[in-house]
Amino acid sequence: MPAGLLLAGLAVLEVVPAAVGIHAMTAGAMGSMTVAVMTRATLGHTGRPLRGDIWTAALFLLVAGSTITRIAASLDAAAYMSILWAAAALWSAAFLLFVLRFGKMLAIRPGPIAKR
């Protein structure tokens, strides 16, 4: 968020395009928060310890890499589409990794649900 707000401020001063700050806040902050909530909810609701592992860290790194790449696309008009495709690939890889890592936890119930 701080980087996104800084970039949005620079956009007001016309140092960078307006899209740069917007993408930093939407893809970066919202994407990271989405992954955080999905992983926490999956672990918590399936009764697993609330600890990240190397795969969870990779999810966040892929989202961050996608965000940085998306910002770079806004700054380079000549290579815009190539860089945009790279950002899309990183973003897709992050959520594919989530499905591969956590999908089975969500699809298979470990046992009978206790009555409350």
C-alpha positions as CSV (number, residue, x, y, z in Angstrom):
1,M,0.0,0.0,0.0
2,P,2.7,2.6,0.8
3,A,4.4,2.0,-2.5
4,G,1.0,2.3,-4.3
5,L,0.2,5.6,-2.5
6,L,3.7,6.9,-3.3
7,L,3.3,6.0,-7.0
8,A,-0.2,7.6,-7.0
9,G,1.3,10.8,-5.6
10,L,4.0,10.7,-8.3
11,A,1.2,10.3,-10.9
12,V,-0.5,13.5,-9.6
13,L,2.9,15.2,-10.2
14,E,3.0,13.6,-13.7
15,V,6.2,11.8,-12.9
16,V,4.7,8.4,-13.7
17,P,1.4,7.3,-15.5
18,A,-1.7,7.2,-13.3
19,A,-2.0,3.4,-13.9
20,V,1.2,2.7,-12.0
21,G,-0.2,3.7,-8.6
22,I,-3.5,2.1,-9.3
23,H,-2.0,-1.2,-10.3
24,A,0.4,-1.2,-7.3
25,M,-2.6,-0.8,-5.0
26,T,-5.0,-3.2,-6.7
27,A,-2.8,-6.0,-7.9
28,G,-0.3,-5.7,-5.0
29,A,-2.3,-4.9,-1.9
30,M,-5.6,-6.6,-3.0
31,G,-3.8,-9.6,-4.5
32,S,-1.7,-10.2,-1.5
33,M,-4.7,-9.8,0.8
34,T,-6.7,-12.2,-1.2
35,V,-4.0,-14.9,-1.0
36,A,-3.6,-14.2,2.7
37,V,-7.3,-14.7,3.4
38,M,-7.6,-17.7,1.2
39,T,-4.6,-19.5,2.8
40,R,-5.6,-18.5,6.4
41,A,-9.2,-19.6,5.9
42,T,-8.2,-22.9,4.3
43,L,-5.8,-23.8,7.1
44,G,-8.1,-22.6,9.8
45,H,-11.3,-24.2,8.5
46,T,-9.6,-27.5,7.9
47,G,-8.2,-27.7,11.4
48,R,-4.5,-27.3,10.4
49,P,-2.0,-25.1,12.2
50,L,-1.9,-21.5,11.0
51,R,1.6,-21.6,9.7
52,G,2.9,-20.8,6.3
53,D,5.3,-23.0,4.5
54,I,7.6,-22.6,1.4
55,W,4.6,-23.0,-0.9
56,T,2.7,-20.2,0.8
57,A,5.8,-18.0,0.6
58,A,6.0,-18.8,-3.1
59,L,2.3,-17.7,-3.5
60,F,3.2,-14.3,-2.1
61,L,6.4,-13.9,-4.1
62,L,4.5,-14.7,-7.3
63,V,1.8,-12.1,-6.6
64,A,4.5,-9.6,-5.7
65,G,6.4,-10.4,-8.9
66,S,3.3,-10.1,-10.9
67,T,2.6,-6.7,-9.4
68,I,6.1,-5.4,-10.1
69,T,5.9,-6.7,-13.6
70,R,2.5,-5.1,-14.1
71,I,3.9,-1.8,-13.0
72,A,6.9,-2.2,-15.3
73,A,4.4,-2.7,-18.2
74,S,2.8,0.7,-17.5
75,L,6.3,2.3,-17.6
76,D,7.4,0.8,-20.9
77,A,5.1,1.5,-23.8
78,A,7.3,-0.2,-26.4
79,A,7.2,-3.6,-24.6
80,Y,3.8,-3.2,-22.9
81,M,2.1,-6.3,-24.2
82,S,5.1,-8.6,-23.7
83,I,5.5,-7.4,-20.1
84,L,1.8,-7.6,-19.5
85,W,1.7,-11.2,-20.6
86,A,4.6,-11.9,-18.2
87,A,2.6,-10.3,-15.3
88,A,-0.5,-12.4,-16.3
89,A,1.6,-15.5,-16.3
90,L,3.0,-14.8,-12.8
91,W,-0.5,-14.0,-11.5
92,S,-1.9,-17.2,-13.0
93,A,0.9,-19.2,-11.6
94,A,0.2,-17.8,-8.1
95,F,-3.4,-18.9,-8.1
96,L,-2.6,-22.2,-9.8
97,L,-0.1,-22.9,-7.0
98,F,-2.8,-22.1,-4.5
99,V,-5.1,-24.7,-6.1
100,L,-2.3,-27.3,-6.3
101,R,-1.3,-26.7,-2.6
102,F,-4.6,-26.1,-0.9
103,G,-7.2,-27.6,-3.3
104,K,-7.1,-31.1,-1.9
105,M,-7.5,-29.7,1.7
106,L,-10.7,-28.0,0.5
107,A,-12.0,-30.9,-1.6
108,I,-11.6,-33.7,0.9
109,R,-13.2,-33.5,4.3
110,P,-11.0,-35.2,6.9
111,G,-13.7,-36.7,8.9
112,P,-17.2,-36.3,10.4
113,I,-18.1,-32.7,11.4
114,A,-18.5,-32.5,15.2
115,K,-21.9,-31.2,16.4
116,R,-21.8,-28.0,18.3
